[in-house]
């Protein structure tokens, strides 16, 4: 499955082999712990929207190796007007 959401601030834990963090819905609700191994994209950080592929096992989303993708924040917001 693909899991998409925002990285919960303060949830990132790094070890030599693993990265653990939580992903929540865009509104900050329903966080799910993620266990990940592999390359970590440079823009990965608290609050960043990410996509990760894997499966839910015993309440933790176990991600496939090297499946973490960070989404780029939009340059435009809804309250900007066109000229």
N, CA, C and O of each residue as an XYZ file, in Angstrom:
332
protein
N       0.827     -1.178      0.000
C       0.000      0.000      0.000
C       0.872      1.242      0.000
O       2.007      1.210      0.477
N       0.339      2.346     -0.539
C       0.998      3.641     -0.443
C       0.350      4.413      0.700
O      -0.873      4.532      0.765
N       1.171      4.930      1.590
C       0.700      5.744      2.710
C       1.174      7.164      2.466
O       2.367      7.403      2.273
N       0.240      8.108      2.474
C       0.548      9.506      2.236
C       0.083     10.330      3.427
O      -0.998     10.096      3.967
N       0.897     11.287      3.831
C       0.523     12.182      4.920
C       1.702     13.050      5.296
O       2.712     13.092      4.594
N       1.558     13.751      6.425
C       2.622     14.639      6.893
C       3.393     13.981      8.034
O       2.822     13.276      8.866
N       4.707     14.227      8.055
C       5.559     13.715      9.124
C       5.215     14.482     10.401
O       5.269     15.712     10.425
N       4.864     13.758     11.447
C       4.494     14.370     12.717
C       5.731     15.012     13.348
O       6.735     14.332     13.563
N       5.671     16.317     13.646
C       6.814     16.994     14.269
C       7.250     16.312     15.570
O       6.420     15.974     16.415
N       8.555     16.116     15.717
C       9.116     15.498     16.915
C       9.088     13.991     16.926
O       9.500     13.380     17.912
N       8.608     13.357     15.840
C       8.475     11.896     15.839
C       9.633     11.177     15.168
O       9.681      9.948     15.193
N      10.571     11.908     14.568
C      11.649     11.279     13.803
C      12.725     10.726     14.732
O      13.280     11.447     15.561
N      13.010      9.437     14.578
C      14.079      8.768     15.328
C      14.973      8.045     14.328
O      14.498      7.202     13.567
N      16.267      8.370     14.324
C      17.210      7.751     13.390
C      18.183      6.853     14.142
O      18.675      7.197     15.216
N      18.447      5.692     13.548
C      19.526      4.829     14.014
C      20.394      4.554     12.790
O      20.103      5.049     11.701
N      21.450      3.776     12.958
C      22.326      3.472     11.826
C      21.590      2.758     10.695
O      21.857      3.013      9.520
N      20.670      1.870     11.045
C      19.993      1.076     10.027
C      18.565      1.509      9.738
O      18.051      1.218      8.658
N      17.914      2.189     10.659
C      16.482      2.440     10.545
C      16.129      3.908     10.745
O      16.856      4.686     11.362
N      14.971      4.237     10.185
C      14.353      5.533     10.409
C      12.939      5.243     10.893
O      12.186      4.515     10.246
N      12.594      5.812     12.023
C      11.236      5.649     12.545
C      10.632      7.039     12.681
O      11.286      7.980     13.131
N       9.375      7.145     12.282
C       8.658      8.413     12.378
C       7.173      8.114     12.319
O       6.770      6.965     12.135
N       6.357      9.148     12.476
C       4.918      8.989     12.370
C       4.403      9.844     11.223
O       4.915     10.932     10.960
N       3.388      9.336     10.548
C       2.692     10.078      9.503
C       1.260     10.299      9.973
O       0.613      9.385     10.482
N       0.773     11.532      9.796
C      -0.614     11.836     10.150
C      -1.358     12.320      8.915
O      -0.753     12.655      7.896
N      -2.688     12.351      9.027
C      -3.495     12.957      7.976
C      -3.078     14.415      7.828
O      -2.406     14.960      8.703
N      -3.466     15.042      6.737
C      -3.087     16.438      6.496
C      -3.558     17.368      7.607
O      -2.947     18.410      7.848
N      -4.651     16.993      8.291
C      -5.153     17.840      9.384
C      -4.475     17.528     10.714
O      -4.841     18.099     11.741
N      -3.491     16.628     10.706
C      -2.739     16.296     11.916
C      -3.328     15.171     12.746
O      -2.809     14.861     13.819
N      -4.397     14.554     12.273
C      -5.045     13.504     13.056
C      -4.570     12.114     12.642
O      -3.936     11.932     11.603
N      -4.898     11.147     13.487
C      -4.672      9.723     13.209
C      -3.238      9.367     12.835
O      -3.018      8.793     11.768
N      -2.242      9.692     13.685
C      -0.854      9.344     13.343
C      -0.635      7.831     13.309
O      -1.208      7.079     14.099
N       0.213      7.411     12.368
C       0.582      6.001     12.210
C       2.102      5.915     12.279
O       2.786      6.628     11.546
N       2.656      5.043     13.158
C       4.111      4.871     13.190
C       4.603      4.167     11.929
O       3.959      3.254     11.412
N       5.770      4.619     11.445
C       6.381      4.060     10.241
C       7.786      3.583     10.587
O       8.535      4.277     11.275
N       8.133      2.401     10.109
C       9.477      1.827     10.257
C      10.059      1.723      8.854
O       9.520      1.001      8.015
N      11.160      2.441      8.585
C      11.697      2.563      7.233
C      13.194      2.276      7.214
O      13.915      2.608      8.154
N      13.651      1.650      6.118
C      15.077      1.473      5.859
C      15.352      1.929      4.436
O      14.510      1.774      3.551
N      16.524      2.489      4.224
C      16.901      2.889      2.879
C      17.310      4.347      2.808
O      17.555      4.999      3.823
N      17.376      4.835      1.585
C      17.787      6.201      1.329
C      16.728      7.174      1.833
O      15.531      6.978      1.619
N      17.193      8.233      2.511
C      16.294      9.264      3.006
C      16.491     10.516      2.148
O      17.591     11.067      2.110
N      15.444     10.967      1.462
C      15.578     12.154      0.619
C      15.984     13.383      1.440
O      15.558     13.530      2.586
N      16.804     14.263      0.860
C      17.264     15.471      1.551
C      16.135     16.319      2.131
O      16.271     16.815      3.249
N      15.009     16.507      1.405
C      13.966     17.375      1.967
C      13.134     16.749      3.096
O      12.228     17.400      3.616
N      13.425     15.493      3.488
C      12.664     14.837      4.550
C      12.875     15.568      5.869
O      14.012     15.776      6.292
N      11.767     15.964      6.527
C      11.834     16.630      7.836
C      10.436     16.718      8.448
O       9.442     16.365      7.813
N      10.379     17.193      9.686
C       9.104     17.396     10.369
C       8.158     18.216      9.500
O       8.559     19.212      8.898
N       6.911     17.791      9.441
C       5.881     18.541      8.747
C       5.839     18.359      7.244
O       4.906     18.843      6.602
N       6.807     17.684      6.661
C       6.861     17.495      5.203
C       5.871     16.415      4.803
O       5.717     15.419      5.510
N       5.205     16.603      3.686
C       4.305     15.585      3.164
C       5.135     14.525      2.442
O       6.003     14.841      1.629
N       4.851     13.265      2.757
C       5.620     12.151      2.212
C       4.699     11.057      1.695
O       3.513     11.007      2.021
N       5.276     10.187      0.885
C       4.604      8.973      0.420
C       5.575      7.821      0.691
O       6.768      7.918      0.406
N       5.046      6.743      1.242
C       5.876      5.577      1.506
C       5.052      4.331      1.171
O       3.842      4.297      1.397
N       5.721      3.309      0.631
C       5.051      2.074      0.216
C       5.405      0.964      1.195
O       6.557      0.838      1.611
N       4.410      0.156      1.561
C       4.656     -0.948      2.484
C       3.367     -1.588      2.927
O       2.389     -1.632      2.180
N       3.371     -2.092      4.162
C       2.173     -2.735      4.705
C       2.087     -2.517      6.205
O       3.101     -2.350      6.883
N       0.868     -2.521      6.711
C       0.618     -2.347      8.134
C       0.789     -3.685      8.839
O       0.136     -4.668      8.489
N       1.676     -3.717      9.840
C       1.940     -4.923     10.612
C       1.915     -4.581     12.094
O       2.746     -3.805     12.567
N       0.967     -5.154     12.828
C       0.847     -4.932     14.274
C       0.815     -3.449     14.629
O       1.447     -3.030     15.598
N       0.081     -2.652     13.849
C      -0.093     -1.235     14.155
C       1.009     -0.313     13.666
O       0.925      0.902     13.850
N       2.047     -0.874     13.042
C       3.147     -0.074     12.491
C       3.193     -0.294     10.987
O       3.086     -1.424     10.512
N       3.353      0.804     10.235
C       3.493      0.691      8.784
C       4.943      0.356      8.483
O       5.827      1.190      8.679
N       5.194     -0.856      8.008
C       6.541     -1.315      7.684
C       6.771     -1.011      6.207
O       6.165     -1.624      5.327
N       7.656     -0.057      5.957
C       7.879      0.429      4.595
C       8.864     -0.447      3.842
O       9.774     -1.035      4.427
N       8.666     -0.522      2.533
C       9.615     -1.216      1.671
C      10.911     -0.410      1.605
O      10.890      0.818      1.689
N      12.024     -1.099      1.457
C      13.341     -0.473      1.362
C      13.353      0.537      0.208
O      12.902      0.234     -0.897
N      13.871      1.730      0.477
C      14.021      2.805     -0.523
C      12.702      3.271     -1.147
O      12.692      3.692     -2.304
N      11.603      3.206     -0.418
C      10.308      3.615     -0.984
C       9.862      5.012     -0.553
O       8.806      5.472     -0.988
N      10.629      5.691      0.281
C      10.228      6.992      0.811
C      10.401      8.094     -0.234
O      11.474      8.250     -0.816
N       9.333      8.851     -0.460
C       9.334      9.984     -1.389
C       8.807     11.199     -0.641
O       7.792     11.111      0.050
N       9.485     12.322     -0.773
C       8.968     13.563     -0.188
C       8.274     14.349     -1.289
O       8.763     14.442     -2.415
N       7.124     14.913     -0.938
C       6.397     15.731     -1.898
C       6.888     17.166     -1.772
O       7.177     17.638     -0.672
N       6.980     17.847     -2.889
C       7.400     19.250     -2.885
C       6.226     20.123     -2.459
O       5.106     19.937     -2.934
N       6.480     21.076     -1.562
C       5.389     21.982     -1.185
C       5.008     22.847     -2.377
O       5.856     23.196     -3.199
N       3.754     23.183     -2.463
C       3.271     24.000     -3.570
C       3.824     25.413     -3.467
O       3.950     25.960     -2.371
N       4.149     25.995     -4.598
C       4.611     27.388     -4.624
C       3.454     28.349     -4.433
O       3.653     29.514     -4.089
N       2.255     27.862     -4.655
C       1.086     28.741     -4.619
C       0.127     28.284     -3.529
O      -0.027     27.089     -3.277
N      -0.495     29.228     -2.907
C      -1.518     28.906     -1.908
C      -2.857     29.396     -2.420
O      -2.908     30.188     -3.361
N      -3.922     28.945     -1.825
C      -5.274     29.268     -2.279
C      -5.574     30.769     -2.186
O      -6.406     31.271     -2.942
N      -4.923     31.485     -1.288
C      -5.239     32.894     -1.123
C      -4.429     33.818     -2.023
O      -4.598     35.035     -1.946
N      -3.552     33.280     -2.876
C      -2.820     34.099     -3.825
C      -3.692     34.368     -5.035
O      -4.471     33.507     -5.445
N      -3.569     35.558     -5.613
C      -4.362     35.900     -6.790
C      -3.469     35.959     -8.007
O      -2.272     36.229     -7.905
N      -4.056     35.708     -9.149
C      -3.301     35.795    -10.398
C      -3.304     37.221    -10.890
O      -4.261     37.959    -10.654
N      -2.241     37.621    -11.576
C      -2.175     38.975    -12.145
C      -2.204     38.929    -13.636
O      -2.157     39.972    -14.287
